[in-house]
Amino acid sequence: MPMPRVEEKIMQEARRTVRSADGTEIAFERSGSGPALVMIDPAGGYSGFDNIRGLGAELAERFTVHTYDRRGRGKSGDTPPYAVRREVEDLAAVISAAGGSALVYGYSSGALLALHAAAAGLPIERLALFEPPVRAEDEPPDTAFTAEIAALVSSGARAATVKRFLTAIGMPPEMLTEPMPGLEAVAHTLVYDCEISNATTYELLRSVRTPTLVLDSQGSSDDLTEGTAALVAALPNGTGRSLPGGWHGVPDKELAPVLTEFFQDRGTP
């Protein structure tokens, strides 16, 4: 999950905008040089409550890194009604701005979005995913939880929404002790991530033929590592790798070389 924002000087990015298919303005940043790489935030992540831009700074030594505020977050717009396909169209617009095709890295629910994009045929050259929350194949979508989060958002209880969501996904209690105003500001988008999860089927996963590396942390909970293993088994062209780390995270300096090696390999994963 997102950690406090990295310092602006880390990325030294050029801020830009692009319009999605429905006219929504999507804000993105570009830094570095080399092959185009687009990074996708997890639930609640964006330029104001970040956990991928530090990794992006490491990768910018070899890639042209693009990070963006997913719709409803930060400087990006949010045209109702929400649909997963609209987030896929947002990513398509960013990839187009990146040069027409790109390598893609997705973290957590951002990894689920990346899978939907690959299944839809977006020009993704290689795909790296960190702990996408994939449920068991015989487990139905948790529509009741989605409705609960939506009801909390509608009531205006943003802090309660965030706490309920983070508790439900298994965040350790010691990580929930401080207020998270940056995350509370985009609490309404947690419903979007729930909808992406509900829409992620094994039929969709089996349709993704993009070379894919699926990563997890050796310090994560069983539900996350089991989901990673299930995804690797479902993907026609995927492989898995576990790295030393904590709950739902691996240090940027440990993760960056693994991603660099994978993205620079033009063979199969």
N, C-alpha and C positions, 0 to 999 in steps of 0.2 A: 504493500500500500504506500501512498505518497508520504514522503518525508519533507521536512521544511525546505523551502526554496533554496536552490543554490545561488551564489552571488552572481549578479549580472555579468561580471567580468569573465566568468568561466567560459561562457559561450561566445561572447563577442559577436552576437548574431546580427544578421540583417533581417529586420522585421518586414513582413510582406503580407498581402492578403490575396485570396483567390475566391471566386464565386463557385458554389456547388451547383448542381443541376437544377435545384429548386430556387436558386437565387440567394441562398444563405451565404453570407460572407464568412470565410474561414481564415483565421489569422495563423500564420506560420513563421518560423524562423529558419534561416539557412546559415550554416557555418562549415568551414573546412574546405577540402578539395579532394577530388577523386570520384569514384562511382557514386551515383545517387543512392542514399539510404534514407528511408522514411521510418521514424520511430513513433509508436502509438502508445499513449498513456493508458494506465489502468483506470479503474473506477476512481473518480474524484481527482485524478491527476490532471494538471494543466500548468501553464507557465507561472501561475500564482501559488501553486501547491505541488511542488515538483519532486519527482524521483527518477526521471530518465535523462535529464539534461546534463547531469554530471557524467553519466555514461556516454552521452553524446559528445561531450568535450573530449573524452578519451578517443572515441572513434573518429572524430574530425581530423585526426592526424593522417588518416588514410582514406576517408570518405567525405563526400559532401552531405552533411547531415541535415535532415529536415525534421523539425519537431513542430507540432501544431496543436492549437487549442481545439479539442473536439467540440462539436456543436453544443451550445448551452454553457460553455465554460470560457472564462477569461475574456479575451477580445473577440471571440467568434460569436456569430449570431445564433439564433435558435428559432427556426420556423416551424410552427406546429402544423399538423400533428406529428409526433415522433414516429419514425419507422426505421427498422434496422437498415433497410435498403438506402435510406437517406444518409446514414453514416457511411455506408459503402461508397455512395456517390461523393461524399466529402473527401474520403481518402483518394478516390479516383481523381478528383480535382487537384489534390496536393501532388499526386504522382505525375500528373500532366505538367504541373508547374516545375516539377523536379527534372523534367526532360522527356517524359513519355513512358518511362519504365523505371523500376527501382528495386533495390533490395529492401526488405521490410522486416523490422523488429517490433514485436508486440509483447507487452507485459500484462499478465493477468487477464482481465477482461478485454484489454486492448489486443491481446493475442487471439481471443475469440473473434473480435472484429476483423482481424487480419485473415482468419480462416474463412469468414464469410466473404471477404473481398476476393480471396484466391478462388473460392468456389464459384464466384460470379464471373471469373475470367479476367480480373484486372491484371495488367502487365507487371506481375511481380516475379522477378528473376529467381530469388531465393528467399526463404522465409525462416526467421528464427523466432522462437516463442519461449517466453519464460512463464512457467506454471500457469497455463490457462486453466480456469476452474471448470474442467470437464466432468460432468456427472457420469455415473455408471449407466451403461446402455439400457438397463431395465428400470432405471429411476426416472419417474415422470418429471416434467418441469415443475418448479415450485411456484406456481401461480399464486398461491396463498401468501407467500412471503412478498412477492411483487406487489400484491394488493395492499399488504400491510405497510410497506415502504411508501407506496403512493398515497395512502391515507395520512401517514405522518407528514409527508410533504405538503399535502393539501391543508393540513391543520396549522401549518406554519412552524411546526416544531423541528427546526433544522438540526439543532444539537442532538435531539432525541433520535432523529432519523439517522444521523451519522453514527451515533453510538450503537443503535440497533443493527445497522448494516455491518459495522466492523466486528461486533460481537458475533453475529451470525456467520461471518466468513472465517472465524477462528482466530482473530487477532488476539495475542496474549494480553491478559488484563493489565500487565505493567506498561503496555504501550498505549493504553487508553486513559491515562491519568490526567493528561493536559487537554485544554480546549484546542480545537482545530478550526479557527475561524476561516482559514483558506478553504478547507474542505466543506465547511458548513455553507459557504457562499455558493457552492455548486451541488448542494444536497439533492436538488431536484433531478439531477442527471443520474443519480444512483438508480432511479427507476429505469432509465435507458439501459444501464448495464444489466439489470435484472432481465429486461426484455431480450437483450442479446443472448444471455445465457439460456433463457427459455427456448429461443429459436435455434439453438445449436444442437442439431441432431447427428446421430452417427451416419445417417445417409449423407448428410452434408460433408462430414469429415472424410468419408470414403471417396468423395468426389474430388478432393484436393490432391492434385498430382504435382504441385510445385515442390521442388526439393526443400525439405523442411527439417530443421534442427529444433528439437524440443528439450528445453533445459529445466532442471529443478535444483533445489537446494537440499543438501543432505540434512539441514537443520529444520526443514519444513515439516508440517503435520502430515499424517498419513493420507488424509483426504486429498491434499495437493499432489503428493508424490504418486498416489494411486491414479489420480486423474491424468497425470502426465504419462504414466505407463499405458493407460487405456488409449490415450490419443495416439501415442507412437504405434500401438498395435493396429489402430484403425487407419492410419495414413498409408496410402500406397507407396509413398516415396519419402518416408520419415525415419529419423533415428533419434535416439534419446541419449542424454548425458546428464549425470548428476555432478554437482560442484560443491565444494565446501562452502557453507554459509549459514545464515540464521533462518528464522521463520520468514518465508516468502521473499527472500532476498539473498543476493551474493554481492560482495564488494565490487565496485565498478572496475577496479584495477585487475581483479581476477576474472571478471566476465568479459571485458573488452578483448583480450587476446583470443578467447575462444570464439567470439563472434567474428573477429577479423579473419581468423583462419577459415571459418566456414564460408564467409561471404567472398573470400578471395579464391576459394576452390571452385573451379568451373565444372567439376565432375559431379557425380551423385553424392548425397550426404553419407 
